[in-house]
Amino acid sequence: MQLLDIRNLTLELETPEGMIRAVDRVNLSLKEGEVRGLVGESGSGKSLIAKAIMGVLHERWRISADRFSWCGEDLMRLPYHKQRKIISRDIAMIYQEPSRSMDPTSSIGEQLSESIPTHLLEGAWWQRANARKKRAIALLHKVGIRDHQAVWHSYPYQLSEGVCQKISIAMAIAKNPKLLIADEPTTALESTTQAQLFRLLASFNQLKGTSILLISHELETVARNTDSLSVLYCGQLVEAGDTETILKDPLHPYTNALIKSVPEFQPELAFKQQLYALHGSIPTLQHLPIGCRLGPRCPNARKECVKTPLPERVQNHHFSCHFPLSKVQ
Amino acid sequence: MSQLLEVKQLSKAYHKAEGMFRSKKIQALLDINFALDSGQTLAVVGETGSGKSTLAKVLVGIEQPEQGEILFGGSPLNCRDYQKTNHLIRYIFQDAARSLSPNQKISDILHAVLRYSTVLNEDQRNDKIANTLKLLGLLNEHGNYYPHMFSGGQLQRVALARALILDPKVLILDEALTALDPSLRAQIVNLLLDLQQKTGLSYILITNQLRLVRHFADQTMVLHQGRCLDYGPTLDVFNQPTHEYSRKLMKSIQF
Protein backbone atom coordinates (compact mmCIF):
# COMPACT_ATOMS: atom_id res chain seq x y z
CA MET A 1 0.00 0.00 0.00
CA GLN A 2 1.19 3.50 -0.82
CA LEU A 3 2.11 5.20 2.45
CA LEU A 4 3.39 8.55 1.26
CA ASP A 5 2.72 9.95 -2.18
CA ILE A 6 4.01 13.39 -3.11
CA ARG A 7 3.63 14.89 -6.59
CA ASN A 8 5.34 18.09 -7.69
CA LEU A 9 6.34 19.37 -4.30
CA THR A 10 7.67 22.91 -4.63
CA LEU A 11 9.21 24.91 -1.80
CA GLU A 12 9.80 28.60 -2.34
CA LEU A 13 11.26 31.34 -0.20
CA GLU A 14 10.66 35.04 -0.71
CA THR A 15 13.82 37.11 -0.42
CA PRO A 16 14.73 40.73 -1.26
CA GLU A 17 16.28 39.46 -4.51
CA GLY A 18 13.10 37.70 -5.54
CA MET A 19 11.61 34.28 -5.19
CA ILE A 20 14.00 31.41 -4.61
CA ARG A 21 12.78 27.99 -5.57
CA ALA A 22 14.79 25.67 -3.35
CA VAL A 23 12.86 22.53 -4.22
CA ASP A 24 11.48 22.30 -7.72
CA ARG A 25 8.65 19.86 -8.48
CA VAL A 26 9.92 16.79 -6.67
CA ASN A 27 8.02 13.51 -6.67
CA LEU A 28 8.45 11.09 -3.83
CA SER A 29 6.55 7.99 -2.91
CA LEU A 30 7.00 5.39 -0.23
CA LYS A 31 5.36 2.02 0.16
CA GLU A 32 4.72 0.34 3.46
CA GLY A 33 7.85 -1.38 4.74
CA GLU A 34 10.06 0.24 2.13
CA VAL A 35 13.49 1.68 2.86
CA ARG A 36 14.14 4.60 0.54
CA GLY A 37 17.31 6.62 0.30
CA LEU A 38 17.36 10.30 -0.53
CA VAL A 39 20.76 11.31 -1.83
CA GLY A 40 21.98 14.78 -2.67
CA GLU A 41 24.79 17.18 -1.98
CA SER A 42 24.58 20.14 0.37
CA GLY A 43 21.98 22.62 -0.77
CA SER A 44 20.03 20.06 -2.74
CA GLY A 45 17.01 20.46 -0.49
CA LYS A 46 16.92 17.00 1.05
CA SER A 47 16.49 18.26 4.61
CA LEU A 48 13.85 20.74 3.42
CA ILE A 49 11.80 17.91 1.96
CA ALA A 50 12.06 16.00 5.22
CA LYS A 51 10.96 19.04 7.18
CA ALA A 52 8.09 19.65 4.77
CA ILE A 53 6.87 16.10 5.37
CA MET A 54 7.09 16.64 9.12
CA GLY A 55 5.36 20.01 8.78
CA VAL A 56 8.04 21.84 10.73
CA LEU A 57 9.24 24.25 8.05
CA HIS A 58 9.42 27.90 8.96
CA GLU A 59 6.25 29.76 7.96
CA ARG A 60 8.17 31.93 5.49
CA TRP A 61 8.48 28.93 3.19
CA ARG A 62 5.73 28.63 0.65
CA ILE A 63 4.76 25.00 0.17
CA SER A 64 2.79 23.85 -2.82
CA ALA A 65 2.12 20.39 -4.16
CA ASP A 66 -0.27 18.78 -6.60
CA ARG A 67 -0.69 15.89 -4.25
CA PHE A 68 0.60 15.37 -0.74
CA SER A 69 -1.14 12.32 0.52
CA TRP A 70 -0.47 10.22 3.56
CA CYS A 71 -2.24 6.85 3.59
CA GLY A 72 -4.68 8.14 0.99
CA GLU A 73 -5.52 11.37 2.81
CA ASP A 74 -4.38 14.67 1.32
CA LEU A 75 -2.55 16.46 4.11
CA MET A 76 -2.49 19.84 2.35
CA ARG A 77 -6.27 20.02 2.32
CA LEU A 78 -6.76 19.15 5.98
CA PRO A 79 -7.07 21.83 8.67
CA TYR A 80 -3.87 22.50 10.58
CA HIS A 81 -4.71 20.70 13.83
CA LYS A 82 -5.74 17.54 11.97
CA GLN A 83 -2.51 17.63 10.00
CA ARG A 84 -0.52 17.86 13.21
CA LYS A 85 -2.49 15.01 14.75
CA ILE A 86 -1.83 12.65 11.84
CA ILE A 87 1.84 13.57 11.54
CA SER A 88 2.56 13.25 15.24
CA ARG A 89 0.82 9.88 15.33
CA ASP A 90 2.49 8.30 12.33
CA ILE A 91 5.75 10.00 11.41
CA ALA A 92 8.92 10.38 13.45
CA MET A 93 12.18 12.00 12.53
CA ILE A 94 15.77 11.67 13.67
CA TYR A 95 17.31 15.09 13.26
CA GLN A 96 20.82 16.03 12.21
CA GLU A 97 23.25 16.60 15.08
CA PRO A 98 21.36 14.78 17.83
CA SER A 99 23.00 16.52 20.78
CA ARG A 100 21.88 19.90 19.48
CA SER A 101 18.32 18.93 18.69
CA MET A 102 17.58 17.78 22.23
CA ASP A 103 16.47 19.98 25.08
CA PRO A 104 19.63 21.01 26.95
CA THR A 105 17.77 21.91 30.14
CA SER A 106 16.08 18.64 30.97
CA SER A 107 17.53 15.24 31.63
CA ILE A 108 17.43 12.35 29.18
CA GLY A 109 14.96 10.45 31.35
CA GLU A 110 12.45 13.29 31.33
CA GLN A 111 12.76 13.88 27.61
CA LEU A 112 12.40 10.24 26.74
CA SER A 113 9.39 9.74 29.04
CA GLU A 114 7.74 12.77 27.51
CA SER A 115 7.98 11.33 24.01
CA ILE A 116 5.95 8.20 24.88
CA PRO A 117 2.30 8.76 23.98
CA THR A 118 -0.20 7.97 26.71
CA HIS A 119 -2.39 5.70 24.60
CA LEU A 120 0.43 3.18 24.37
CA LEU A 121 0.57 2.76 28.15
CA GLU A 122 -1.41 0.07 29.92
CA GLY A 123 -3.12 0.13 33.26
CA ALA A 124 -5.16 2.65 35.20
CA TRP A 125 -4.07 6.27 35.53
CA TRP A 126 -2.19 5.76 38.80
CA GLN A 127 -0.10 3.03 37.25
CA ARG A 128 0.87 5.13 34.26
CA ALA A 129 3.93 6.88 35.74
CA ASN A 130 5.49 3.54 36.53
CA ALA A 131 4.57 2.05 33.18
CA ARG A 132 6.00 5.07 31.42
CA LYS A 133 9.33 4.72 33.16
CA LYS A 134 9.46 0.99 32.46
CA ARG A 135 8.74 1.57 28.82
CA ALA A 136 11.36 4.30 28.54
CA ILE A 137 13.98 1.98 30.03
CA ALA A 138 12.92 -0.78 27.64
CA LEU A 139 13.38 1.66 24.77
CA LEU A 140 16.90 2.47 25.92
CA HIS A 141 17.71 -1.23 26.03
CA LYS A 142 16.24 -1.68 22.58
CA VAL A 143 18.56 0.86 20.99
CA GLY A 144 21.56 -0.75 22.62
CA ILE A 145 22.15 1.28 25.78
CA ARG A 146 22.58 -1.33 28.49
CA ASP A 147 23.45 0.94 31.39
CA HIS A 148 20.22 2.92 31.57
CA GLN A 149 20.91 4.16 35.13
CA ALA A 150 23.87 6.29 34.02
CA VAL A 151 22.05 7.79 31.07
CA TRP A 152 18.74 8.48 32.81
CA HIS A 153 19.86 11.43 34.90
CA SER A 154 22.40 12.90 32.48
CA TYR A 155 21.94 15.91 30.27
CA PRO A 156 22.62 15.83 26.52
CA TYR A 157 25.93 17.72 26.80
CA GLN A 158 27.33 15.06 29.12
CA LEU A 159 26.93 12.27 26.61
CA SER A 160 28.85 11.42 23.50
CA GLU A 161 27.39 12.03 20.08
CA GLY A 162 26.87 8.32 19.44
CA VAL A 163 24.86 7.85 22.63
CA CYS A 164 22.82 10.98 21.88
CA GLN A 165 22.07 9.58 18.44
CA LYS A 166 20.82 6.33 19.98
CA ILE A 167 18.61 8.25 22.41
CA SER A 168 17.10 10.31 19.64
CA ILE A 169 16.32 7.07 17.83
CA ALA A 170 14.69 5.77 21.01
CA MET A 171 12.55 8.93 21.14
CA ALA A 172 11.59 8.53 17.51
CA ILE A 173 10.48 4.91 17.84
CA ALA A 174 8.66 5.51 21.14
CA LYS A 175 5.37 6.04 19.36
CA ASN A 176 5.71 3.11 16.93
CA PRO A 177 5.72 5.32 13.84
CA LYS A 178 4.77 4.09 10.40
CA LEU A 179 7.48 6.20 8.82
CA LEU A 180 10.87 7.03 10.26
CA ILE A 181 12.84 9.83 8.63
CA ALA A 182 16.55 9.69 9.38
CA ASP A 183 18.28 12.91 8.35
CA GLU A 184 22.05 12.33 7.95
CA PRO A 185 22.12 9.92 10.89
CA THR A 186 25.75 8.94 10.46
CA THR A 187 27.67 12.17 9.92
CA ALA A 188 28.64 12.54 13.58
CA LEU A 189 29.52 8.92 14.16
CA GLU A 190 32.55 6.63 13.98
CA SER A 191 32.51 3.96 11.34
CA THR A 192 32.00 1.15 13.87
CA THR A 193 29.02 2.95 15.43
CA GLN A 194 27.65 3.63 11.97
CA ALA A 195 27.45 -0.07 11.26
CA GLN A 196 25.58 -0.61 14.53
CA LEU A 197 23.10 2.13 13.71
CA PHE A 198 22.25 0.70 10.31
CA ARG A 199 21.73 -2.74 11.81
CA LEU A 200 19.38 -1.15 14.32
CA LEU A 201 17.38 0.64 11.63
CA ALA A 202 17.23 -2.51 9.51
CA SER A 203 15.89 -4.53 12.46
CA PHE A 204 13.06 -2.01 13.02
CA ASN A 205 12.23 -2.20 9.39
CA GLN A 206 12.06 -5.97 9.40
CA LEU A 207 10.43 -6.57 12.80
CA LYS A 208 7.83 -3.83 12.82
CA GLY A 209 7.49 -3.01 9.14
CA THR A 210 8.48 0.61 9.70
CA SER A 211 9.20 2.45 6.47
CA ILE A 212 12.41 4.40 6.54
CA LEU A 213 13.44 7.46 4.55
CA LEU A 214 17.21 7.62 4.82
CA ILE A 215 18.69 11.00 3.93
CA SER A 216 22.40 11.25 3.31
CA HIS A 217 25.01 12.76 1.04
CA GLU A 218 27.09 9.62 0.92
CA LEU A 219 25.95 7.32 -1.81
CA GLU A 220 27.85 4.27 -0.63
CA THR A 221 26.21 4.04 2.79
CA VAL A 222 22.76 4.69 1.34
CA ALA A 223 23.24 2.18 -1.44
CA ARG A 224 24.07 -0.60 0.99
CA ASN A 225 21.07 -0.06 3.22
CA THR A 226 18.15 0.79 0.98
CA ASP A 227 15.76 -0.86 -1.49
CA SER A 228 15.08 2.23 -3.57
CA LEU A 229 16.79 5.51 -4.17
CA SER A 230 15.97 9.09 -5.11
CA VAL A 231 18.77 11.36 -6.22
CA LEU A 232 18.43 15.12 -5.90
CA TYR A 233 20.53 17.87 -7.38
CA CYS A 234 19.93 21.51 -6.43
CA GLY A 235 16.32 20.88 -5.58
CA GLN A 236 15.48 18.90 -8.70
CA LEU A 237 14.83 15.20 -8.69
CA VAL A 238 17.25 13.76 -11.22
CA GLU A 239 16.65 10.06 -10.84
CA ALA A 240 14.58 7.62 -8.81
CA GLY A 241 14.14 3.88 -8.84
CA ASP A 242 15.40 0.63 -7.37
CA THR A 243 18.84 1.00 -5.82
CA GLU A 244 20.26 -1.93 -7.73
CA THR A 245 19.06 -0.74 -11.14
CA ILE A 246 20.31 2.78 -10.57
CA LEU A 247 23.73 1.60 -9.48
CA LYS A 248 23.99 -0.79 -12.41
CA ASP A 249 22.93 1.52 -15.18
CA PRO A 250 22.33 5.11 -14.19
CA LEU A 251 20.52 7.18 -16.81
CA HIS A 252 21.31 10.65 -15.54
CA PRO A 253 24.82 12.10 -15.93
CA TYR A 254 24.79 13.37 -12.34
CA THR A 255 24.01 9.96 -10.85
CA ASN A 256 26.67 8.51 -13.09
CA ALA A 257 29.22 11.02 -11.76
CA LEU A 258 28.22 10.30 -8.16
CA ILE A 259 28.68 6.58 -8.65
CA LYS A 260 31.96 6.96 -10.47
CA SER A 261 33.41 9.32 -7.86
CA VAL A 262 33.26 6.61 -5.19
CA PRO A 263 36.32 4.34 -5.40
CA GLU A 264 34.35 1.47 -3.89
CA PHE A 265 32.02 1.14 -6.89
CA GLN A 266 34.97 1.06 -9.30
CA PRO A 267 36.69 -2.28 -8.78
CA GLU A 268 38.95 -1.84 -11.83
CA LEU A 269 40.21 1.54 -10.64
CA ALA A 270 43.97 1.36 -10.06
CA PHE A 271 45.59 2.53 -6.85
CA LYS A 272 46.05 6.32 -6.82
CA GLN A 273 44.35 6.71 -10.18
CA GLN A 274 42.39 9.89 -10.82
CA LEU A 275 38.74 9.74 -9.86
CA TYR A 276 35.93 10.78 -12.16
CA ALA A 277 34.70 14.25 -11.22
CA LEU A 278 32.34 16.81 -12.68
CA HIS A 279 34.03 20.16 -13.17
CA GLY A 280 32.76 23.26 -11.43
CA SER A 281 30.93 23.45 -8.14
CA ILE A 282 27.40 23.43 -6.80
CA PRO A 283 25.64 26.73 -7.58
CA THR A 284 24.25 28.74 -4.70
CA LEU A 285 20.50 29.15 -4.37
CA GLN A 286 20.68 32.79 -5.47
CA HIS A 287 22.38 31.91 -8.75
CA LEU A 288 20.62 28.82 -9.99
CA PRO A 289 20.89 28.16 -13.73
CA ILE A 290 17.64 28.01 -15.69
CA GLY A 291 16.35 24.77 -17.12
CA CYS A 292 18.18 21.67 -16.01
CA ARG A 293 20.19 22.84 -13.04
CA LEU A 294 23.06 20.50 -13.81
CA GLY A 295 23.43 22.20 -17.22
CA PRO A 296 26.68 24.17 -16.75
CA ARG A 297 28.46 21.19 -15.18
CA CYS A 298 27.02 18.46 -17.36
CA PRO A 299 29.47 16.73 -19.75
CA ASN A 300 26.82 16.21 -22.44
CA ALA A 301 24.73 19.34 -22.15
CA ARG A 302 23.24 20.72 -25.37
CA LYS A 303 21.04 23.58 -26.45
CA GLU A 304 17.84 21.87 -25.31
CA CYS A 305 19.04 21.75 -21.71
CA VAL A 306 17.94 25.32 -20.99
CA LYS A 307 14.42 23.90 -20.77
CA THR A 308 13.61 21.98 -17.62
CA PRO A 309 13.40 18.30 -18.60
CA LEU A 310 10.15 16.55 -17.85
CA PRO A 311 10.23 13.43 -15.71
CA GLU A 312 10.18 10.27 -17.82
CA ARG A 313 10.03 6.66 -16.81
CA VAL A 314 11.24 3.33 -18.05
CA GLN A 315 9.46 0.62 -16.05
CA ASN A 316 10.11 1.59 -12.43
CA HIS A 317 13.01 3.86 -13.17
CA HIS A 318 12.23 7.59 -13.20
CA PHE A 319 14.63 10.17 -14.55
CA SER A 320 14.55 13.71 -15.84
CA CYS A 321 17.11 14.35 -18.53
CA HIS A 322 16.84 15.29 -22.20
CA PHE A 323 19.70 13.00 -23.12
CA PRO A 324 19.74 10.00 -20.80
CA LEU A 325 22.99 8.09 -20.87
CA SER A 326 21.97 4.78 -22.39
CA LYS A 327 20.41 6.51 -25.42
CA VAL A 328 23.50 8.65 -26.02
CA GLN A 329 25.92 5.77 -26.08
CA MET B 1 68.54 4.95 3.50
CA SER B 2 67.19 7.76 5.57
CA GLN B 3 63.52 8.52 5.24
CA LEU B 4 62.02 11.96 4.79
CA LEU B 5 60.18 12.00 8.08
CA GLU B 6 60.87 9.61 10.91
CA VAL B 7 59.11 9.51 14.22
CA LYS B 8 60.58 7.48 17.05
CA GLN B 9 58.89 6.54 20.30
CA LEU B 10 56.79 9.65 20.44
CA SER B 11 54.70 10.09 23.58
CA LYS B 12 52.46 12.84 24.79
CA ALA B 13 50.26 13.15 27.85
CA TYR B 14 47.90 15.84 29.00
CA HIS B 15 47.59 16.73 32.66
CA LYS B 16 44.20 17.75 33.85
CA ALA B 17 43.77 19.40 37.22
CA GLU B 18 41.49 17.53 39.58
CA GLY B 19 40.80 19.42 42.75
CA MET B 20 43.52 21.62 44.17
CA PHE B 21 46.51 19.31 44.42
CA ARG B 22 45.88 16.26 42.38
CA SER B 23 46.05 16.04 38.64
CA LYS B 24 44.92 13.37 36.27
CA LYS B 25 47.16 12.15 33.50
CA ILE B 26 45.64 11.43 30.12
CA GLN B 27 47.94 9.53 27.82
CA ALA B 28 47.20 10.92 24.37
CA LEU B 29 50.03 9.21 22.52
CA LEU B 30 52.25 6.37 23.60
CA ASP B 31 55.29 5.07 21.79
CA ILE B 32 54.42 6.01 18.23
CA ASN B 33 56.89 5.02 15.52
CA PHE B 34 56.61 5.57 11.81
CA ALA B 35 58.61 6.57 8.77
CA LEU B 36 57.39 8.41 5.71
CA ASP B 37 59.21 8.69 2.39
CA SER B 38 58.71 11.49 -0.10
CA GLY B 39 55.84 11.00 -2.53
CA GLN B 40 54.13 8.63 -0.11
CA THR B 41 50.93 8.90 1.87
CA LEU B 42 50.38 7.76 5.42
CA ALA B 43 46.81 7.39 6.62
CA VAL B 44 46.03 7.61 10.32
CA VAL B 45 42.67 6.11 11.26
CA GLY B 46 40.94 5.69 14.58
CA GLU B 47 37.94 6.90 16.52
CA THR B 48 37.64 10.25 18.29
CA GLY B 49 39.90 10.44 21.30
CA SER B 50 42.38 8.02 19.79
CA GLY B 51 45.08 10.67 19.54
CA LYS B 52 44.98 11.29 15.79
CA SER B 53 44.73 15.03 16.09
CA THR B 54 47.30 15.16 18.88
CA LEU B 55 49.76 13.39 16.61
CA ALA B 56 49.18 16.00 13.91
CA LYS B 57 49.54 18.84 16.38
CA VAL B 58 52.80 17.47 17.73
CA LEU B 59 54.19 17.14 14.22
CA VAL B 60 53.48 20.75 13.29
CA GLY B 61 54.63 22.04 16.65
CA ILE B 62 51.35 23.25 18.12
CA GLU B 63 51.94 20.81 20.99
CA GLN B 64 55.29 19.78 22.40
CA PRO B 65 56.10 16.06 22.64
CA GLU B 66 57.03 14.67 26.04
CA GLN B 67 59.31 11.92 24.82
CA GLY B 68 60.69 10.69 21.59
CA GLU B 69 62.10 12.46 18.61
CA ILE B 70 61.06 13.59 15.18
CA LEU B 71 63.71 13.26 12.48
CA PHE B 72 63.38 15.17 9.26
CA GLY B 73 65.74 14.00 6.51
CA GLY B 74 67.92 12.37 9.15
CA SER B 75 68.34 15.36 11.45
CA PRO B 76 66.21 16.10 14.50
CA LEU B 77 63.44 18.63 14.07
CA ASN B 78 63.05 21.37 16.63
CA CYS B 79 59.32 21.96 16.74
CA ARG B 80 59.69 25.26 18.54
CA ASP B 81 61.55 26.77 15.61
CA TYR B 82 58.38 27.70 13.72
CA GLN B 83 60.06 29.68 10.97
CA LYS B 84 62.00 26.63 9.95
CA THR B 85 59.50 23.83 10.53
CA ASN B 86 56.64 25.50 8.79
CA HIS B 87 58.56 25.32 5.53
CA LEU B 88 58.73 21.58 5.90
CA ILE B 89 55.44 20.47 7.41
CA ARG B 90 52.14 22.24 6.81
CA TYR B 91 48.72 21.59 8.28
CA ILE B 92 45.22 21.90 6.84
CA PHE B 93 42.27 22.22 9.15
CA GLN B 94 39.00 20.38 8.93
CA ASP B 95 36.76 23.28 8.03
CA ALA B 96 38.27 25.57 5.42
CA ALA B 97 35.51 28.16 5.81
CA ARG B 98 36.27 28.65 9.47
CA SER B 99 40.04 28.54 9.28
CA LEU B 100 40.34 31.53 6.92
CA SER B 101 39.96 35.02 8.27
CA PRO B 102 36.68 36.46 6.96
CA ASN B 103 37.86 40.07 6.77
CA GLN B 104 41.06 39.52 4.81
CA LYS B 105 41.35 39.08 1.10
CA ILE B 106 42.89 35.87 -0.13
CA SER B 107 45.98 37.71 -1.35
CA ASP B 108 46.41 39.34 2.07
CA ILE B 109 46.19 35.97 3.78
CA LEU B 110 48.84 34.56 1.46
CA HIS B 111 51.05 37.67 1.73
CA ALA B 112 50.98 37.38 5.51
CA VAL B 113 52.25 33.80 5.32
CA LEU B 114 55.13 34.82 3.07
CA ARG B 115 56.00 37.94 5.05
CA TYR B 116 56.27 35.96 8.22
CA SER B 117 58.27 33.02 6.95
CA THR B 118 60.34 34.17 3.97
CA VAL B 119 62.64 37.01 2.98
CA LEU B 120 60.97 37.67 -0.39
CA ASN B 121 60.21 41.26 -1.39
CA GLU B 122 56.80 42.37 -2.55
CA ASP B 123 57.22 41.62 -6.27
CA GLN B 124 58.59 38.18 -5.56
CA ARG B 125 55.73 37.54 -3.18
CA ASN B 126 53.22 38.54 -5.85
CA ASP B 127 54.84 36.16 -8.31
CA LYS B 128 54.81 33.37 -5.81
CA ILE B 129 51.14 33.90 -5.02
CA ALA B 130 50.22 33.97 -8.71
CA ASN B 131 52.10 30.72 -9.30
CA THR B 132 50.52 28.98 -6.33
CA LEU B 133 47.00 30.01 -7.28
CA LYS B 134 47.62 28.74 -10.81
CA LEU B 135 48.94 25.44 -9.50
CA LEU B 136 45.69 24.90 -7.61
CA GLY B 137 43.49 25.80 -10.55
CA LEU B 138 42.45 29.21 -9.25
CA LEU B 139 42.62 32.47 -11.18
CA ASN B 140 44.80 35.44 -10.36
CA GLU B 141 41.69 37.55 -9.74
CA HIS B 142 40.68 35.21 -6.96
CA GLY B 143 43.35 36.95 -4.88
CA ASN B 144 41.06 39.95 -4.54
CA TYR B 145 38.16 37.88 -3.24
CA TYR B 146 37.12 37.47 0.36
CA PRO B 147 36.62 33.94 1.74
CA HIS B 148 32.81 34.15 1.80
CA MET B 149 32.76 34.65 -1.97
CA PHE B 150 34.06 31.14 -2.59
CA SER B 151 32.17 27.87 -2.63
CA GLY B 152 33.18 24.94 -0.43
CA GLY B 153 35.45 23.23 -2.93
CA GLN B 154 37.19 26.45 -3.89
CA LEU B 155 37.75 27.34 -0.24
CA GLN B 156 39.47 24.03 0.24
CA ARG B 157 41.71 24.99 -2.67
CA VAL B 158 42.49 28.31 -1.01
CA ALA B 159 43.36 26.50 2.21
CA LEU B 160 45.61 24.22 0.17
CA ALA B 161 47.20 27.27 -1.44
CA ARG B 162 48.00 28.70 1.98
CA ALA B 163 49.61 25.43 2.96
CA LEU B 164 51.52 24.87 -0.28
CA ILE B 165 52.83 28.39 -0.79
CA LEU B 166 55.89 27.63 1.33
CA ASP B 167 56.72 24.54 -0.76
CA PRO B 168 56.46 22.08 2.12
CA LYS B 169 57.64 18.50 1.95
CA VAL B 170 54.86 17.06 4.10
CA LEU B 171 51.22 18.09 4.23
CA ILE B 172 48.96 17.05 7.09
CA LEU B 173 45.27 16.81 6.21
CA ASP B 174 43.28 16.67 9.42
CA GLU B 175 39.84 15.46 8.30
CA ALA B 176 40.13 17.98 5.49
CA LEU B 177 38.14 15.86 3.05
CA THR B 178 35.35 14.77 5.39
CA ALA B 179 33.13 17.81 5.19
CA LEU B 180 33.17 18.04 1.39
CA ASP B 181 30.40 16.84 -0.87
CA PRO B 182 31.17 13.73 -2.94
CA SER B 183 31.67 15.45 -6.29
CA LEU B 184 33.89 18.13 -4.76
CA ARG B 185 35.78 15.54 -2.77
CA ALA B 186 36.62 13.71 -5.97
CA GLN B 187 37.95 16.97 -7.42
CA ILE B 188 40.18 17.65 -4.41
CA VAL B 189 41.41 14.05 -4.27
CA ASN B 190 42.37 14.33 -7.93
CA LEU B 191 44.19 17.57 -7.22
CA LEU B 192 46.09 16.03 -4.32
CA LEU B 193 47.08 12.97 -6.35
CA ASP B 194 48.18 15.20 -9.19
CA LEU B 195 50.32 17.34 -6.88
CA GLN B 196 51.90 14.26 -5.37
CA GLN B 197 52.92 13.01 -8.79
CA LYS B 198 54.25 16.38 -9.93
CA THR B 199 56.11 17.54 -6.84
CA GLY B 200 56.68 14.44 -4.74
CA LEU B 201 54.72 15.82 -1.82
CA SER B 202 54.01 13.51 1.12
CA TYR B 203 50.68 13.45 2.88
CA ILE B 204 49.62 12.44 6.33
CA LEU B 205 45.93 11.81 5.95
CA ILE B 206 43.93 11.82 9.15
CA THR B 207 40.49 10.54 8.39
CA ASN B 208 37.61 8.26 9.18
CA GLN B 209 36.85 7.38 5.61
CA LEU B 210 38.40 4.00 5.15
CA ARG B 211 37.34 3.65 1.54
CA LEU B 212 39.30 6.71 0.62
CA VAL B 213 42.26 5.44 2.59
CA ARG B 214 42.33 2.28 0.58
CA HIS B 215 42.46 4.23 -2.65
CA PHE B 216 44.89 6.88 -1.57
CA ALA B 217 47.33 5.76 1.10
CA ASP B 218 50.54 3.76 0.80
CA GLN B 219 50.75 3.08 4.52
CA THR B 220 48.09 2.92 7.20
CA MET B 221 48.31 3.29 10.94
CA VAL B 222 45.47 2.37 13.28
CA LEU B 223 45.41 4.34 16.51
CA HIS B 224 43.36 3.42 19.56
CA GLN B 225 43.60 5.26 22.87
CA GLY B 226 46.96 6.70 21.97
CA ARG B 227 48.50 3.38 21.03
CA CYS B 228 49.46 2.25 17.58
CA LEU B 229 47.72 -1.07 16.97
CA ASP B 230 48.53 -1.74 13.36
CA TYR B 231 51.05 -0.14 11.09
CA GLY B 232 52.15 -1.19 7.65
CA PRO B 233 51.35 -1.09 3.94
CA THR B 234 47.67 -0.29 3.42
CA LEU B 235 46.72 -3.57 1.77
CA ASP B 236 48.30 -5.62 4.56
CA VAL B 237 46.52 -3.66 7.25
CA PHE B 238 43.21 -3.97 5.44
CA ASN B 239 43.52 -7.66 4.64
CA GLN B 240 45.24 -8.98 7.72
CA PRO B 241 44.73 -6.69 10.67
CA THR B 242 46.61 -8.13 13.63
CA HIS B 243 44.65 -6.54 16.42
CA GLU B 244 41.07 -7.21 17.47
CA TYR B 245 40.08 -3.53 17.35
CA SER B 246 41.44 -2.92 13.86
CA ARG B 247 39.73 -6.09 12.66
CA LYS B 248 36.45 -4.67 13.90
CA LEU B 249 37.19 -1.35 12.21
CA MET B 250 38.01 -2.94 8.86
CA LYS B 251 34.94 -5.12 9.06
CA SER B 252 32.72 -2.10 9.63
CA ILE B 253 33.21 -0.89 6.06
CA GLN B 254 32.12 -4.20 4.58
CA PHE B 255 29.11 -4.90 6.75
Boltz contact constraints between the chains, C-beta under 6 A:
constraints:
  - contact:
      token1: [A, 41]
      token2: [B, 181]
      max_distance: 6.0
  - contact:
      token1: [A, 42]
      token2: [B, 181]
      max_distance: 6.0
  - contact:
      token1: [A, 190]
      token2: [B, 47]
      max_distance: 6.0
  - contact:
      token1: [A, 191]
      token2: [B, 208]
      max_distance: 6.0
  - contact:
      token1: [A, 191]
      token2: [B, 252]
      max_distance: 6.0
  - contact:
      token1: [A, 192]
      token2: [B, 248]
      max_distance: 6.0
  - contact:
      token1: [A, 192]
      token2: [B, 252]
      max_distance: 6.0
  - contact:
      token1: [A, 195]
      token2: [B, 252]
      max_distance: 6.0
  - contact:
      token1: [A, 195]
      token2: [B, 255]
      max_distance: 6.0
  - contact:
      token1: [A, 217]
      token2: [B, 181]
      max_distance: 6.0
  - contact:
      token1: [A, 258]
      token2: [B, 182]
      max_distance: 6.0
  - contact:
      token1: [A, 261]
      token2: [B, 182]
      max_distance: 6.0
  - contact:
      token1: [A, 261]
      token2: [B, 183]
      max_distance: 6.0
  - contact:
      token1: [A, 261]
      token2: [B, 186]
      max_distance: 6.0
  - contact:
      token1: [A, 263]
      token2: [B, 211]
      max_distance: 6.0
  - contact:
      token1: [A, 263]
      token2: [B, 215]
      max_distance: 6.0
  - contact:
      token1: [A, 264]
      token2: [B, 211]
      max_distance: 6.0
  - contact:
      token1: [A, 272]
      token2: [B, 193]
      max_distance: 6.0
  - contact:
      token1: [A, 274]
      token2: [B, 190]
      max_distance: 6.0
  - contact:
      token1: [A, 275]
      token2: [B, 186]
      max_distance: 6.0
  - contact:
      token1: [A, 275]
      token2: [B, 189]
      max_distance: 6.0
  - contact:
      token1: [A, 275]
      token2: [B, 190]
      max_distance: 6.0
  - contact:
      token1: [A, 277]
      token2: [B, 186]
      max_distance: 6.0
  - contact:
      token1: [A, 277]
      token2: [B, 187]
      max_distance: 6.0
  - contact:
      token1: [A, 277]
      token2: [B, 190]
      max_distance: 6.0
  - contact:
      token1: [A, 278]
      token2: [B, 183]
      max_distance: 6.0
  - contact:
      token1: [A, 281]
      token2: [B, 151]
      max_distance: 6.0
  - contact:
      token1: [A, 281]
      token2: [B, 153]
      max_distance: 6.0
